[in-house]
Amino acid sequence: MKKYLAILIAFVPFNFFRQFLYRRLLGYRIEKGARIGLFNIIIADQCYIGRASIGLFNYISVKTLVLDNGVSIGKLNRFKWLEEFYVGKNTTFLTSNIAFGTRPGVSPFESNQRLRFGKDCVITNRHSFDISDELIIGDDVTIAGVGSQFWTHGFDLNHVKIQAKIEIGSRINIGSRALVLGGIRIVDDVVIGAGTTVNRSIDQSGFYVSSDLVRKSDVPNYTNYCALTDYKGFKFARRTLSTTQNNIARSPETEL
């Protein structure tokens, strides 16, 4: 029933009227000065929204929701299947970020599916947060650029799911398309370079990248070993298999 009411309220005009219905029909605590835009679906068992701002077309379906004063959530963000979603003062989410827990009824550890941000954080665009386990982020953390991923679970070869929390300290800057794995703890005052895979804990402040820029060879020239084909104004090259590969491919054991 709460889900259907939340959907109906999302289409009600006027911010003050939507807030009145959230308070009266769903029992949400919403402070004066909050702004909740059209077409947001907000479903929570317990909900507190301070003087926060929520843009358009966001989907929030969690058990406990706390948005402190000054929080700003832009548009097209999705947060679902979380035990708790807590956002501290003046933290900003921009566009198309996704945070998701395990589908209800699947995991015995649903109580650990908590996502918490401290104050003064900035989460830009199209980042993904897997909340199979806790993800705790401190104050003044910037998740910059696009496409960073945070994964709190994985599987072994026997299809056993293993999960572990992620703890990220304060005054952290995480570059575009970084990958942070479960069981990681990052201390304060750290910069993670773009494209970095964080697969171990960081216990000393500093600037971190996962690999150096290495020169592998000269710039390849495919005309040296490939015949070029002109097709509709473009040039194509098709490499042949190596001698070893050709022998394997044509051996009697591999032929049908």
URDA-V849916 format. One record per residue. PHI is phi in radians with two decimals (NA if undefined). Layout:
<<PHI> <PHI>>
This chain:
<<NA> <-1.05> <-1.07> <-1.19> <-1.11> <-1.10> <-1.15> <-1.10> <-1.11> <-1.04> <-1.78> <-1.37> <-1.27> <1.34> <-0.98> <-1.11> <-1.28> <-1.06> <-1.11> <-1.02> <-1.21> <-1.04> <-1.20> <-1.34> <-1.57> <-1.93> <1.32> <-1.32> <-1.64> <-2.28> <-1.37> <-1.09> <1.73> <-1.25> <-2.26> <-2.13> <-1.31> <-1.20> <1.13> <-1.72> <-1.85> <-2.13> <-2.17> <-2.66> <-1.26> <-2.27> <-2.47> <-2.25> <-2.16> <-1.36> <-1.37> <-1.89> <-2.24> <-2.14> <-1.33> <-2.15> <1.03> <-1.68> <-2.16> <-2.23> <-2.32> <-2.45> <-1.37> <-2.19> <-2.13> <-2.32> <-2.07> <-1.38> <-1.03> <1.43> <-1.16> <-2.26> <-2.06> <-1.26> <-2.40> <1.08> <-1.61> <-2.32> <-2.31> <-2.55> <1.06> <-1.88> <-1.23> <-2.59> <-2.27> <-2.06> <-2.23> <-1.37> <-0.98> <1.09> <-1.52> <-2.15> <-1.91> <-1.57> <-2.26> <1.08> <-1.53> <-2.25> <-2.29> <-2.51> <-1.67> <-1.41> <-0.92> <-0.93> <1.51> <-1.70> <-1.82> <-1.39> <-2.00> <-1.06> <-1.16> <-1.57> <-1.45> <-2.10> <-2.07> <-2.28> <-1.99> <-1.39> <-1.59> <1.07> <-1.63> <-2.29> <-2.09> <-1.41> <-2.26> <1.04> <-1.66> <-2.14> <-2.21> <-1.52> <-1.98> <-1.12> <-2.36> <-1.13> <-2.25> <-1.99> <-2.13> <-1.41> <-1.60> <0.98> <-1.88> <-1.97> <-1.83> <-1.66> <1.09> <-2.40> <1.35> <-1.27> <-2.28> <-2.19> <-2.10> <-1.80> <-2.56> <-2.77> <-2.36> <-1.65> <-1.23> <-1.67> <1.11> <-1.50> <-1.42> <-2.04> <-2.42> <-2.74> <-1.33> <-2.11> <-2.14> <-2.09> <-1.33> <-1.85> <1.00> <-2.07> <-2.16> <-1.96> <-1.30> <-1.06> <1.01> <-1.33> <-2.24> <-2.01> <-1.76> <-1.11> <1.42> <-1.73> <-2.18> <-2.08> <-1.30> <-1.21> <1.06> <-2.27> <-2.02> <-1.82> <-1.21> <-1.03> <1.29> <-1.46> <-1.74> <-1.71> <-1.96> <-2.59> <-1.18> <-1.98> <-1.96> <-2.46> <-1.12> <2.69> <-1.81> <-2.19> <-2.32> <-1.59> <-2.75> <-1.54> <-1.42> <-2.04> <-1.40> <-1.65> <-2.98> <-1.18> <-1.12> <-1.19> <-2.15> <-1.22> <-1.21> <-1.23> <-2.41> <-2.28> <-1.43> <-1.59> <-2.07> <-1.54> <-2.52> <0.93> <1.49> <-2.01> <-1.83> <-2.18> <-2.30> <-2.18> <-1.37> <-1.64> <-1.15> <-1.19> <-1.01> <-1.08> <-1.14> <-1.10> <-1.12> <-1.14> <-1.11> <-1.81> <-1.18> <-1.01> <-1.18> <-1.74> <-1.49> <-1.45>>
